[in-house]
Structure formats: structure tokens, C-alpha cells
């Protein structure tokens, strides 16, 4: 048996836009995802999060299902426009009541809430009036919104995440335009990322000065990163893989843990990469109480003098890096076409441990989409179980190598709205029948419940 540390946190995650629905209920304002999904052609099948899993109305039943599988922690996000309909000013009491009830229900079942302040559903008004994250002012609006949340929920919420995967907001939202706000540009990802990082730092400053001393919680950012393995062991390819990870994770984690962008990004980008003032740099450095990581996949990286711009915009900043990515044809893939490579997870955890001086790491998302089918009221998702078993075994190897991994959240607690893929991709431990809203625990939910109970594999 592969045992995990005694205080290891076992959880599952979701996000507001992906599960809540009730897009025009409870005084909620519109978000950039409401607008993006209602723009024909942006989302597969023109699906929207208007109804989603109906979690806004069904949260009590969902919390019961979490309790039934012995979940210790539940990571969810707050919809900013449900709390501040136009992104600033007086909070919406109904929105606050909804999350307050959810938090109380979790605590009544001894499930610890882990709250993400921003999982991509920016108030639409801030996009229309200010150009969203391209405007430096957004950092102040975000910090004010965060303070509202600390004030009303911080008595009960002790684990905060500021931003979920700012890489996605920057690259998918402002580079290749497949996420809201749908912008296509080669410079805007760096500008948006800069504001996102400043927003994180200002929110953490507020928490640390005004709330943390009496609320005694912790706060961090959560970044996504896939592993990049050198295609060959040539020096050029090894440097290319290192560069690729620095452009992916270092872009957002270096400022937070070291106070500035990676040197290699400055070399490649010059002044296309914005500069932090000394004060901003000082505020950023050390602005996380732990290392939040979302991880899904691995690719090979090779050096190329001239990376090609295959998609509009900058193709995920590839041509800025001089890196070309590829896969091993023998690797199994998920329904997202993402490679299943558990050893890449171990290598990434060790890379983080080495680069950031052995931080406490919480994996706040890991999971896979599979073509699940319901048969006689059951979902036998054996490939998902194999995926989770593989990735948790790799996590266990990282622990044996002294990586300070302290928790793991499966993505996702239930099937939900998978952004540009709409409802065509299922990541859940629970199956959701979107016609009726019915939830069915998959075999993986029962498997994961056993893992939690035994604290091991
Ligand atoms: C994450 N990529 O998104 C998000 O945090 C979740 O909301 C989402 O449902 C989950 O992973 C599965 O996709 C990502 O292109 C989207 O590398 C895209 C990428 C990574 C993560």
C-alpha cells in the first residue's frame, strides 16, 4: 500500500461558471463568459453555462454527495458578478447569501471549503468599460472585490486562492482567443498577465494586513502547468524544455516566489514583457502561503530557430520561445487529446521543489475527460480510475523524493461545462444528466472514496 502523509488533504474541485447556472438569477450581473457563450460559433454546439449543473439550486444535495464519498475538502470559486454585479461597489446580498449557505452546508458536513476568488468569470461591465485585464486599474477592482469576500466569508473560509490559472486568462483569452474575452494578439497575453499578477499581489496585501491576523487563514495563487520533456538529450533540446516550463509556470510563479519574471523571458521578449516597479516586485515576492498547482499533461519540447505561428495570434506564445512541441505516438490520450504521462507529473513536482525552495504544494486540479456512458444506472469509468491511480502513484513517488506535497483535488467533483468544449467533455467523479440534472456517482467516485478512507493507494 502506498500511504500518504497523515495530514494530507483529499479534495475535489469545481468552478462557478462551470456548474452554477442561474445566470440571470439572484441579482447576478453578466460575466465575460455569459457574453462569450452567447456569441454564436464560440463554443461547441453553442452550449452555454446558463443552466449548467443547476448547482445554484441543488447545492445542498451536492454537498451531501461530497459527504457520502468522505471528501475532506471542496474547492469551488465565487462568481465575481454574483457578488458585485458590475464588478465594483455595493455587494449583492443574494449572492453573498448563496455562498454563505454553501459554506455553512460544507462545514456542517466537516468538509473544508477552499475558495477561489477568480475562475475566469469577470464582470462583463469591467470588460466593456475598462477593457478587462488589459487595464492596470483592474488590479485595484479585484483587490476591492477580494476584500468584500474576506470580510463576509473569512470567518469560516481559511483557504483562499486568488486567481485560477492566469496562464489561461492570458494565453487562451488574449492570445489565441478561444476563451473569453476572445482576443487574438501576440502582445496582449503579456499585458493581461501583468495586471493579473498585480491583482493577485494587491489582494494578498489586503488579506495579510486587514484580515489574516484575526482570521488566521492562508492565501495563494493557483497556476497550471504541463510538463515539457526534452525531445532528445541534446543541450539545445534540454534548454528548450526548460525554457518552455519557464514560459508556462515561471511566468506566473517566479514573480510570486522570486519577485520578477524569469530572465529567459526577458531575453526572448525584451520590452514586450512589462516591468514591475520595485514596490510591485516587493509586494509580489512571497505573496503565496503555499504553491497551488493544476496539472493535466505532458509533451516533448525541442529547440527550433523559427517556431511557426500555426493558429492566429501567437499560438500560446510558442514562437516567442523558439520551442516546438510533440507527442509520443505510444502515449494514451484522454478525450481532450491530452497525453496521459504520470511520470511527467512527478518531474514537474520535483522541478517546482527545486526552483522554488521546497514550498508546500497543493495540487488543486488533476483529472481527465473520458467518454463515459451510463449503463443500467452505473458508469464504469475504469480509464479514469487508471488515470487517477497513475497520477497519484507519481505523486507518491514525488513524496518519497521529499517533495512537500500536502494535498490533492480531483478535477472534477462532477461533470460540468468544459469551456470551449461545452458539455461534450466529462471530467467528473459524478455523472450529470444535463436533461434532468440527475447526479450518478461513477465507479471513480467510489474508488476515490476508498483512497481517502485508507489515506493511500
Ligand atoms: C483547467 N490548457 O483549464 C481549468 O481550471 C478548469 O476549469 C477546466 O475545466 C480544467 O482545467 C479542464 O480543462 C484548462 O490548454 C484549460 O493547457 C486549458 C488548458 C489547461 C487547463
Boltz pocket constraint, residues with backbone or C-beta under 6 A from the ligand:
constraints:
  - pocket:
      binder: B
      contacts: [[A, 15], [A, 18], [A, 164], [A, 165], [A, 168], [A, 224], [A, 294], [A, 296], [A, 365], [A, 411], [A, 417], [A, 418], [A, 419], [A, 427]]
      max_distance: 6.0
